[in-house]
Amino acid sequence: MKKWQAHSTNCMNNINSLVSVIMSCYNSENTLKSSIESILNQTYKNIEFLIINDASTDTTFEILKSYQVENNKIKIFSNNHNIGLTKSLNLLIKNSSGEFIARQDADDISYKNRIEKQVFEMEKFNLDFSVTRAIRKDNGKLIPNLSYNLPSKFVVRFKNPFVHGTFMLRKKSIEKINLYDENFYFSQDYKLISDMFKNNFKYKKIRTILYELNMKDNISSNKKDEQKYYSDCVRNNLIPDPTFKNNL
């Protein structure tokens, strides 16, 4: 680790691309502060942090405003009504200025050298996107994420092999495929990965653990059914029925 840090510091002196970190929040008051702090404390400093409040009913918006007052890297957007993750992320991408787009979920934590490491790899190999390893925090225990041993182009036929919060995308590349597909209320990350593979995007799986997920165990049966439906649509190259949610 020390060797990489010394090497990366020298190389990063010549790299200063703007990174737009994008986060969508809905009723995230319990985890939001630690997630925001994990981005503000990154070793890579040329960051703008775009956060959208998706019509939260708790104190999420007040927390966001308090951080914005103290840090000019943060740009706050707010939806008048809940529009969901897919449309919220697209809105943030359209308002971003960075060469690279980095995802961050409001429940999770990025390790402090995550952005630095991903920018270095994106620049070095001229990548369209990159992902990192992640760990899951479950009842206070850290559980290793699934291995990356199988070829991703094989795995993606059956499931999304990557953690959405670890995505870093080259903005001009994701614009070529028209951003996230807004037909997908859920599984938008799986659809995006599928679209990128179909377009032969150049990518790298960074094997370093740079992200920590805060797992939820209270997902409703309806939501699980929705997630399965949208994932099945990706696997079978189908356009989701827009009335599906109303029929649950």
C-alpha positions in Angstrom: 0.0 0.0 0.0 2.8 2.5 0.8 4.5 1.8 -2.5 1.2 2.6 -4.4 0.6 5.8 -2.4 4.0 7.1 -3.1 3.7 6.2 -6.8 0.2 7.6 -7.2 1.1 10.9 -5.5 3.9 11.5 -8.1 1.6 10.6 -11.0 -1.4 12.5 -9.7 0.7 15.7 -9.7 0.1 15.8 -13.5 -3.6 14.9 -13.3 -6.2 17.4 -12.2 -9.4 16.5 -14.2 -12.6 17.8 -12.6 -14.7 15.0 -11.1 -18.4 15.5 -10.6 -19.6 13.3 -7.7 -23.4 12.8 -7.9 -25.7 11.7 -5.1 -29.5 11.4 -4.8 -31.1 11.5 -1.4 -34.5 10.5 -0.1 -35.1 10.5 3.7 -31.4 9.9 4.3 -31.0 11.9 7.6 -29.5 8.9 9.5 -26.6 8.2 7.1 -26.2 11.4 5.1 -23.5 13.1 7.1 -21.0 10.3 7.1 -21.6 9.8 3.3 -21.0 13.5 2.6 -17.9 13.6 4.9 -16.4 10.7 3.0 -16.4 12.7 -0.2 -15.3 16.0 1.3 -12.3 14.2 2.9 -11.1 12.6 -0.4 -7.4 12.9 -1.1 -8.3 14.0 -4.6 -9.4 17.7 -4.3 -10.7 18.8 -7.8 -14.2 17.7 -7.1 -17.7 19.3 -7.4 -20.3 17.5 -5.3 -23.8 17.6 -6.8 -26.6 16.4 -4.5 -30.3 16.2 -5.2 -33.0 16.0 -2.5 -35.7 13.9 -4.0 -38.6 15.4 -2.0 -37.6 14.0 1.4 -40.0 14.3 4.3 -37.3 14.2 7.0 -34.4 16.6 7.8 -32.4 15.6 4.7 -32.7 19.0 3.0 -31.7 20.9 6.2 -28.6 18.8 6.5 -27.7 19.4 2.9 -28.1 23.2 3.3 -25.9 23.3 6.4 -23.1 21.6 4.4 -23.5 23.8 1.4 -23.0 26.9 3.6 -19.7 25.6 4.7 -18.3 24.1 1.5 -18.4 25.7 -2.0 -17.8 22.3 -3.6 -21.4 21.3 -2.8 -24.3 22.2 -5.2 -27.8 21.4 -4.0 -30.8 20.6 -6.2 -34.3 19.8 -4.9 -37.2 18.0 -6.6 -40.7 19.4 -5.8 -42.0 15.8 -5.9 -40.3 12.4 -5.8 -39.1 11.4 -9.3 -36.9 8.5 -8.4 -33.2 7.7 -8.6 -32.9 7.3 -12.4 -34.3 10.7 -13.4 -32.5 12.4 -10.4 -29.1 11.1 -11.5 -29.7 12.2 -15.1 -30.6 15.7 -13.9 -27.4 15.8 -12.0 -25.3 14.6 -14.9 -26.8 17.2 -17.2 -25.9 19.9 -14.6 -22.3 18.6 -14.0 -19.1 20.2 -15.3 -16.6 17.4 -14.7 -14.8 15.2 -17.2 -15.6 12.3 -15.0 -18.9 11.4 -13.1 -18.5 9.5 -9.8 -21.5 7.9 -8.1 -22.0 8.0 -4.3 -25.1 6.7 -2.5 -26.4 8.6 0.5 -26.2 5.4 2.7 -22.6 4.5 1.9 -19.0 5.6 2.5 -16.2 6.1 0.0 -12.7 5.5 1.3 -10.6 8.6 1.2 -8.4 7.6 -1.8 -11.2 6.2 -3.9 -11.6 9.1 -6.3 -7.8 9.5 -6.6 -7.3 5.9 -7.5 -10.2 5.8 -10.0 -9.1 9.0 -11.8 -5.5 7.7 -12.0 -6.8 4.5 -13.7 -9.3 6.3 -15.9 -6.5 8.6 -17.2 -3.8 6.0 -17.5 -5.9 3.5 -19.5 -8.2 6.0 -21.2 -11.2 4.2 -19.8 -14.9 4.9 -20.4 -15.8 3.7 -16.9 -14.3 2.0 -13.8 -15.6 0.2 -10.7 -14.0 -0.8 -7.4 -14.3 -3.6 -4.9 -16.7 -2.9 -2.0 -17.5 -4.3 1.4 -20.9 -4.7 3.0 -21.5 -3.5 6.5 -24.0 -5.9 8.1 -24.8 -5.6 11.8 -21.4 -4.0 12.4 -19.5 -6.7 10.6 -17.6 -6.2 7.3 -18.3 -8.8 4.8 -16.2 -9.2 1.6 -18.0 -8.5 -1.6 -18.3 -11.1 -4.3 -15.2 -12.0 -6.2 -14.4 -10.6 -9.6 -13.0 -13.8 -11.0 -15.6 -14.5 -13.6 -15.6 -12.4 -16.8 -18.0 -9.5 -16.4 -19.4 -9.7 -20.0 -20.5 -13.3 -19.0 -21.9 -12.4 -15.6 -23.8 -9.4 -16.9 -26.1 -11.7 -18.9 -27.5 -12.8 -15.5 -26.9 -10.0 -13.0 -25.2 -6.7 -12.5 -21.7 -7.8 -11.3 -20.8 -4.3 -10.0 -21.7 -2.0 -7.1 -23.5 1.1 -8.4 -22.0 3.4 -5.8 -18.5 2.6 -7.1 -19.1 3.7 -10.7 -16.9 6.3 -12.3 -17.9 7.3 -15.8 -16.4 9.4 -18.5 -19.1 12.0 -19.1 -18.7 12.1 -22.9 -19.0 8.3 -23.0 -22.2 8.1 -21.0 -23.7 10.9 -23.1 -23.2 8.7 -26.2 -25.7 6.3 -24.8 -28.1 9.0 -23.6 -27.3 8.6 -19.9 -29.4 6.3 -17.7 -32.5 4.8 -19.3 -35.5 6.5 -17.7 -37.7 3.6 -18.6 -36.1 1.8 -15.6 -37.3 3.0 -12.2 -35.2 0.2 -10.6 -32.1 -1.6 -11.9 -31.0 1.5 -13.7 -27.4 0.6 -12.9 -27.8 -2.9 -14.4 -29.3 -1.4 -17.6 -26.5 1.2 -17.8 -23.8 -1.5 -17.5 -25.6 -3.6 -20.1 -25.7 -0.6 -22.5 -22.1 0.1 -22.0 -21.0 -3.5 -22.7 -23.2 -3.5 -25.8 -21.3 -0.4 -27.0 -17.9 -2.0 -26.2 -16.9 0.6 -23.6 -13.4 0.3 -22.2 -13.5 -0.4 -18.5 -11.5 -1.7 -15.6 -12.4 -3.5 -12.4 -10.1 -2.0 -9.7 -9.5 -4.8 -7.2 -8.9 -2.5 -4.2 -11.7 -2.2 -1.7 -12.6 1.5 -1.8 -16.3 1.6 -0.9 -18.5 0.5 2.0 -22.2 -0.3 1.7 -24.7 0.2 4.5 -27.0 -2.7 3.7 -30.8 -2.4 4.3 -32.8 -5.3 5.6 -36.2 -3.7 5.4 -36.9 -3.9 1.7 -40.7 -4.5 1.2 -41.9 -7.5 -0.8 -43.4 -5.1 -3.4 -40.0 -3.4 -3.9 -38.3 -6.8 -4.3 -40.9 -7.7 -7.0 -40.2 -4.4 -8.8 -36.5 -4.9 -8.7 -36.8 -8.4 -10.1 -39.2 -7.2 -12.8 -36.8 -4.5 -14.0 -33.8 -6.8 -13.8 -35.6 -9.4 -15.9 -36.3 -6.6 -18.5 -32.6 -5.9 -18.8 -31.7 -9.6 -19.1 -34.4 -10.1 -21.8 -33.8 -6.8 -23.7 -37.4 -5.6 -22.9 -38.7 -2.2 -22.4 -40.5 -2.1 -19.0 -44.3 -1.6 -18.9 -44.9 1.9 -17.5 -48.0 0.7 -15.7 -46.2 -2.1 -13.9 -45.8 -0.1 -10.6 -49.5 0.7 -10.5 -50.4 -3.0 -10.7 -48.6 -4.1 -7.6 
